[in-house]
Structure formats: C-alpha cells, structure tokens
Amino acid sequence: MEKNQINADEFVSKFMDGSLKHLTYIQTPIKIFPLRDIAPYLKTPVPPIFFGYNLLIHITEGYFNQQIESTTFMVNAPAVVICNYGHISAIHSVDKSAQGYCVLIKEQAMTSMFREQEILHIFNIAPLLNLSKEDSQELNNMLDLLYREIYTDKPYKELYESIFKTVALKIIKLSNANKSLERKQEIALAFKQLVHLHFNKHKTVDFYADKLAVSINYLNRCVSSVFNKSSKELILEVAIINSQLLLLETNKSVASIAYELDFADPSYFTRLFKKIVGISPSEYRKGVK
C-alpha cells in the first residue's frame, strides 16, 4: 500500500501547525528531531496513518498517548516507543512540553545495517519500553551524538549508522529481546513481518508457509504459541487495520475498499471490521472524520 505511506514532509504539512522554520530538512536515511521541536506544534489527535519509516521515540520528560496497531499506550517519561515499518500508528494526545528525540529510519537502511537475527530482535521489542533514569540518560547521550553528526555539514554515513546501531542494540539489551529466540518465535516473528509486507495481495496461509519453508500446520502452531491467534486471524487483522487508512484517506465506498483489499464479499469484510475495530466501517469513517 505504497500510496498510503506518509513521509516526514507530508506529516509536517498535514499534522503540524505554526511556524515550522526551525525544522531543518535532512536528506539522510536516518532522521532525528528533538521532541521540543515537534510536540508543541502537533495537531492532535493524529488519525491512524501508515508511516513509511521505522519510528523510535525516546521521551525524557512529559507524556503522550499513542496507538500502535490495535493497542493504545500511555507513554510516560522516561520511556522508548518503537513502531516498526508496516505498522499503523495514531497519536491521541501529547504533552506540549515533552522532551527527548524522535528518530525515523528508512526500511532499506534498517535491512542494510542489521543482520536478520538483529531485525527479528527489533521486531520482538514490545512497542513501549519503560526506562530507569540512568538508562534513559545513557540513551539520551547516544542520541545527542547521533543528532550532532546528522546535523553537521557533511554527515558521515558510517559514523551515524554506527551510532544508531549502538542505540538500537542498547534498546534490544534493555528490553531483553536479545535472548536467543526459540525456533517457534523466529518463525512467528518472521511471519508477522512478511504479513505486513504482503497482506494486500496474499491472505492465504500457504503463501507465507512457502516463503518460510515450513508446513502450514507448523506455521499455525508457531503463530498460535507466540501471538495467541491463528495465522489466518493475524493476516485478517493486519488487513483490517490497514483498511482504516483507506476509510480515512479516500472517499471510496466500503464495498470498493473491501474489493481493493482482496475481500470477495463486502458484507464479510464489514462483519470482520466490526469484530476487530468494535464499530462498522461507516461508523468508523464518520466518527474519526
């Protein structure tokens, strides 16, 4: 669903107001902004969006209320929030005096910087990680270094990537996501990653089983043990969460959206939407808009 991705510039134009001349545009695949330059200007609530980046927020003072997928988190400093590429996110409210950093990382940069196992560890981090003051200070020192390097006249790619990788590995360590993943966890996390990339065209479990070179039964056992839902349920949940974007960003009928997402029966799509979101697609469109 490339067309529904929001990049950094579009986010600024759509969801921030006031004089934003202090926001310097940077070309690097890793972007970093102090929260003091963002929080006071956010027009909340920000509706669910597919952000075309991996997102890391380190908050050192204040709070915000953020939805990632179908879960809403009350984030109180000091804490880290991780939103992986492919996920849907919404911001319900934000403390205008929040302090810390917001880091955006292009997916291509992530896959070039990290080994496959490290990517799985990052995907395994809970979206919200509460920190001690000591760990938060240490992380903030690293992000200060990242900020200074990226905003030099000639950012040195190897250096800023190295600093960011250190930040990410520190978060993996703090979250205990660095422990050896069992085979079932590896398969389940890799499956979820693939679903976020391919849900629009592939809703059958056999496609993902083939990609992962495992049997359908084994894939279902892995997914069920890690996420407490079947592979099919997870695929449909990701599709429905993404349908929220189409309801907000287009004027297409519910039936058209159902067909676009490869649901053969619009009434089934509507029932499924209501089961997962709690209200019908039409009610959701009216309520958010």
Residue pairs with C-beta under 8 A, 6 or more apart in sequence:
1 50
1 200
1 242
1 245
4 49
4 50
4 242
4 245
4 246
4 249
5 50
5 51
5 52
6 14
6 49
6 50
6 51
6 52
7 52
7 53
8 31
8 53
8 104
9 25
11 49
11 51
12 20
12 23
15 42
15 43
15 46
16 38
16 41
16 42
16 43
17 41
17 43
18 40
18 41
20 41
22 37
23 33
23 37
23 38
24 151
26 150
26 151
26 155
28 150
28 155
28 157
28 160
29 105
29 106
29 108
29 109
30 103
30 104
30 105
30 106
30 109
30 146
30 150
30 160
30 161
30 164
31 53
31 103
31 104
31 105
31 150
32 101
32 102
32 103
32 104
32 143
32 146
32 147
32 150
33 101
33 102
34 99
34 100
34 101
34 102
34 147
35 57
35 59
35 62
35 98
35 99
35 100
35 101
35 102
36 97
36 98
36 99
38 102
39 62
39 64
39 94
39 95
39 96
39 97
39 98
40 96
40 97
42 91
42 94
44 91
44 92
44 93
44 94
45 90
45 91
45 92
45 93
46 90
46 91
47 90
47 248
47 288
48 67
48 88
48 89
48 90
48 241
48 244
48 245
48 248
48 288
49 88
49 89
49 90
49 245
50 86
50 88
50 242
50 245
51 83
51 85
51 89
51 104
52 85
52 106
52 107
53 85
53 104
53 105
53 106
53 107
54 82
54 83
54 84
54 85
54 104
54 105
54 106
54 107
54 110
55 81
55 82
55 83
55 89
55 102
55 103
55 104
55 105
56 80
56 81
56 82
56 83
56 102
56 103
56 105
56 167
56 168
56 171
57 75
57 80
57 81
57 100
57 101
57 102
57 103
58 78
58 79
58 80
58 100
58 101
58 103
58 136
58 139
58 140
58 143
59 75
59 76
59 77
59 78
59 79
59 80
59 81
59 98
59 99
59 100
60 77
60 78
60 99
60 100
60 136
60 140
61 77
61 97
61 98
61 99
61 100
62 77
62 94
62 95
62 97
62 98
62 99
62 100
63 74
63 75
63 76
63 77
63 94
63 95
63 98
64 75
64 91
64 93
64 94
64 95
64 98
65 72
65 73
65 74
65 75
65 91
65 92
65 93
65 94
66 72
66 73
66 75
66 81
66 83
66 89
66 90
66 91
66 92
67 73
67 89
67 90
67 91
67 92
68 81
68 83
68 87
68 88
68 89
68 127
69 87
69 88
69 241
70 237
70 241
70 276
70 277
71 127
72 92
73 81
73 127
73 128
75 81
75 128
76 130
77 98
77 99
77 100
77 136
78 130
78 131
78 132
78 133
78 135
78 136
79 128
79 129
79 130
79 131
79 136
80 128
80 129
80 131
80 139
80 171
80 174
81 127
81 128
81 129
82 122
82 125
82 126
82 127
82 129
82 171
83 89
83 127
84 122
84 123
84 196
85 107
85 110
85 196
86 193
86 196
86 197
87 196
88 241
88 242
88 244
88 245
100 140
101 140
101 143
101 146
101 147
103 143
103 146
103 164
103 167
105 164
109 161
110 119
110 122
111 119
113 161
113 164
113 165
114 122
114 165
114 168
117 181
118 168
118 169
118 172
119 193
120 181
120 186
120 189
120 190
120 193
121 172
121 177
121 178
121 181
122 168
122 172
122 177
123 189
123 192
123 193
124 175
124 177
124 181
124 185
124 189
125 171
125 172
125 175
125 177
126 175
129 171
129 174
129 175
131 139
131 174
135 174
138 170
139 167
139 170
139 171
142 163
142 166
142 167
142 170
143 167
145 163
146 160
146 163
146 164
146 167
149 155
149 156
149 159
149 160
149 163
150 160
169 178
172 178
181 189
183 222
184 221
184 222
184 225
184 226
185 222
185 226
187 212
187 214
187 218
187 219
187 222
187 223
188 222
188 223
188 225
188 226
188 227
189 226
190 212
191 208
191 212
191 219
191 222
191 223
191 231
191 234
192 223
192 227
192 234
194 208
194 211
194 212
195 208
195 234
195 235
195 238
196 238
198 207
198 208
199 235
199 238
199 239
199 242
200 239
200 242
200 261
200 262
201 262
202 208
203 235
203 236
203 239
203 262
205 216
205 219
205 220
205 231
205 232
205 235
206 216
208 219
208 231
208 235
209 215
209 216
209 218
209 219
212 219
214 222
216 231
219 231
220 230
220 231
223 229
223 230
223 231
223 234
224 230
224 231
227 234
229 237
236 272
236 276
237 276
239 261
239 263
240 272
240 273
240 276
240 277
241 276
242 261
243 257
243 258
243 261
243 269
243 273
243 281
244 277
244 284
246 252
246 257
246 260
246 261
247 254
247 257
247 281
247 284
247 285
247 288
248 285
248 288
248 289
250 257
252 260
254 266
254 269
254 270
254 281
254 282
255 266
257 269
257 281
258 265
258 266
258 268
258 269
258 270
259 266
261 269
263 269
263 272
269 281
270 280
270 281
273 280
273 281
273 284
274 280
274 281
277 284
279 287
